[in-house]
Amino acid sequence: MTGIPAERPLEEGVRTDFHGEMSYGRYLDLDRLLSAQHPRSTPEHHDEMLFIVQHQTSELWLKLVLHELREARALLDADRLEPALKCLARVKAIQRTLIQQWSVLATLTPREYAEFRGALGSSSGFQSHQYRAVEFVLGNKSAAMLQVFESEPEAHALLATLLEEPTLYDAFLRLLARRGLDVPADVLERDVREPWSYREDLVPVFRRVYEERDLPWGLYEACEDLVDLEDNLQEWRFRHLRTVQRTIGFQRGTGGSSGVGFLRKALDLTFFPELYAVRGEVRA
């Protein structure tokens, strides 16, 4: 073929000199970011890089999830429902990316992982403080979890702060009360340090949201967004479980847990049980 250039020339005006100027690499701090992968196996095993990058990128996404959930909570507190929903839409998009990432780690065979697993020592995803922070914001709080992070002051401080703060669900329920729905007073005044537990007397509140067409659409949309968040998180947990099972079978986890059995128990956890219970009550 003729007339097709062998290379694309730089357009006139494209900057090439960044001495003393902001560049892509400097803005993103890529020198630090790309030098943060430190395989521990000796000799270094090729597939350990996959394992490290998989978990580091997950932590970056979790950082953004936490950033968006805390902003959504603040917006709900300020009665700004619509921008809060925008934050939740972004979280859902991130969750889909996190779910798909398990497909990359699933390319790691049992033999490949066994060749460097010992280099992990006692480290484990169970110790991800950002994952715990996300769970705290969504309502699965546990003061006992703080002891896992006593050797990491910043992580411990973050979780201690979130333990004392209302959850995203608390903020939404308070917004519903301000919008005139009959949220029980003791729900609004509950001890937010405690994990959420099912409240049957909230089901009629949500039934109104789902049945009454004259209520603002955003309230219904927020309920469905919360259900989406939980469904996505459950799918992420399930993919985690299956990836671990296909890689190490039923061995114990590096952090001391029972492995697959421990992960399976997490599938029973729920954040917004009333939003599932109401589905059996809604009528046309």
N, C-alpha and C positions, 0 to 999 in steps of 0.2 A: 504494500500500500504506500501511496505517496501523499505528501502534504501534511503528515502527522509529525509534529516535532518530537524529537527524542527526549526532550526534557521541557519542563515548564519554566520559563525564565521568570525571574522576580519582576513584579510590577514596579513601575516607577513610583516612588514614594514610599515603598515598603521599608521600614526602618531596619537597619542592620547593625548599627552601633549603639550599644547599651552601656557604655562606660559612664557610670554615675547616674544611670537612668533606671527606672523600674522596668524589669523584664518579666516575662511569664514565669521563669524559674524562681526569681526573687520573690515575686508576689505570692507564689504558692509554697515558698520555702522548700523547694524540691531537693536541695542539697541535703537537708536534714531528713526529709521524708523518705527519699530513696536510699539513704544510708542507714535506715532503721531496721533493716532485715539482717538478723545475725543468726544464721544456722548454728546449732550447738553440737550437731553430730560430728564425730571424728572417725574416719575422714568424712568430710562434708557429703551428705547424701543429696543427690539431685532433687528429690521430691520434697525435701524439707522446705525449700523456698515456696512451693505451692501452699503448704500448710501454714506458713507464716503470713504470706500475702493474703490468703483467704481470711484469716482471723483479723489481721490488721484492717483490711477494708471493711469487714463487718463492724469493727469498732468505730471506724469513721462514720459509717451510716448510722450506727446507734447514737453517736454524738449528735447527728443532725435530727434524728427522731426525738431525742430528749429535748433539744433546742425548740423544736416545733410543738411538742406537747406542752411544754411549760408556757410557751407563748399563747397557745390555744387556751390554756387554763386562765391566763391573765386576761385575755380578751373576753372570755365568758364572764369573769368577775366584773368586767367593765361594761357588761351588757352589749358587747359587740359580737353578736352571734355569727354574722356572715363572714367576717375575716377569720374567725375561729374555725369555721368550716373549711376555709381555704387551707389553713394549717393542717387540718386532719386529712384533707385530700392529698397533700404532699406526703404526709406520713404513710398513707396507704400506697402511694407510688413507691416509696422507699422500701416498704415491706415486700412488695412484689419483687424488687431487685434482690433483697436478702433471701427470699425463698428460692429464687433461681440460682443464687450462688452455690447452693448445696450441690447442684449438678456438676460444678467444677471440682469440688472436693471429692465427689463420688468417683472421680477418675483415679483416685488413689487406691491402689490394690492393697489387700491385707499384707502381702509380703513387703511391698514398698514401705508401708507405714511401720511395720514391725522393725525395719532396718534403722529407723531413727527415733522410734517412740521412746526409747529409754532416755534420750537426750532431753525430753520434756520435764523429767523429774516429777515433782508433785504439782506442776502447773496444770490448770484445767479451765475450760470455759465456764465452769461453775463459779470461778473467781472473777468473772467479768463484772466490775462494779457498775458499768454503764447499763448492762442488761438489767441488773438489780434496780438501778435508778428508774429505768423505764417501767418496770413492774411496780415500783413504789408509786410512781405518778398515776398509774392506771388502777391502783388499789390493792395490789398484793403486797402488803407491808409486812415486815418481820423485823422486830428489834434485834432478834437473835442473829440476824445476818450481819449486823455491824461488826461482830467479833471477827468475822473472816477478814476484815479490812483494817484491823488495828495496826498492822505494819505499814499501811498506806494512808498517811494522814489526810491527803486531799480527797481520796475516795471515801474515807470514813466520814469526813466533814460533809461531803455532798449528800451521802445517804442519811446522815443524822439530820440534816436540814430538811430533806424530802420526807423523812419520817414524821416530822412535826407539821408539815404543811398539808392543806387539803389536797385531795386527788382531783384529777380531771372530772371524774364522776360527781364528786362533791360540788365542784363548780357548776356543772350542768344542772344538778338538782336545785341548787340555790337560784340559778337563773329561772328554772321552771317555777319556783315559788314566787319570784318577783314578777313573773308573767301571769300570775293568778291561779296557778294549779295548786291543788291541795297536797303538797308534800308535807308529811308529818313533821311536826316541830322537832321531835327527838332525832329525826334523821338529819335535820339541818344543824343540830347542836351536838352531833355525835363526836366521840373522841377520834379524831382523824389519824391518830397514831395506830389505831387498830385496823387489821385487814377488813376489807368489806365482807359482810355476810348478808345473805339473802333476806330481803324485807318483803314479805307478802303484801303489806299494805301499800307498797309502791306500784303494784301491778295495776290497780284501778287508775292511777295517775297516768301511766303509760297507755292504758287502754283509751283514755280520752284523747291522747295525742294521736293514736292510730285511727280512731274512729271518727272524731269530730272534724268535719271538713272546714269549719270556720276558724280553726286555730291556724296560726302562722305556719306556712309550709316548712320553714327552717327548723322548727322543733322536731317535726317528723324526720327531716333530713339528718339532723344531728343524731337522733336515735339510730338511724340506719348506719350512719358513719361509725358510731361506737360499735355496733354489731360487726361491721366490716373490719374494724381494728382487731377485735377479738378473733374473728374467723381467720384473719391473716396470721395473727400470732400463733394460733393453734396449728395452722398449716406449717408455719416455720418450725414449731416444736416437733411436729410429726416428721418433717423432712430431716431435721436434726437427728431424731431417733433412728430413722431408717438408714441414714448415712453412717452413723456410728455402728449400727448393727451389721451393715454390709462390710465394714472395714475391720472391726475387732470382734464381731459376734457378741457373746455374752460375757466377755471379760470385764473385770472391774475397771473403773475409770482411773486415770492417772491421779486425780485429786482425791481418790479414796472412796468415791461413790460406787454404787452397784452397777453403774453403767447404764445399759438399756433399761433395766428395771426402774432406775431412778428417773430417767427421762420419761418413761411411760406414765409415772405418777403425775408428772406435770400436765399431762393432757386432761386431767380431771379438774385442774384449776380454772376458775372462771372469774371474769372481772365485772360483768354486767348481767347477772343472772336474771334480773327482772325483765330485761329486754328480750330474753328468750322465753321466759314464762308467759309473757303477755301474748305471745303468738297463739297460744291455745285458748285465749279469751276473746280475741277480736272478732266482731261480727260486722256484717255489712250494714 
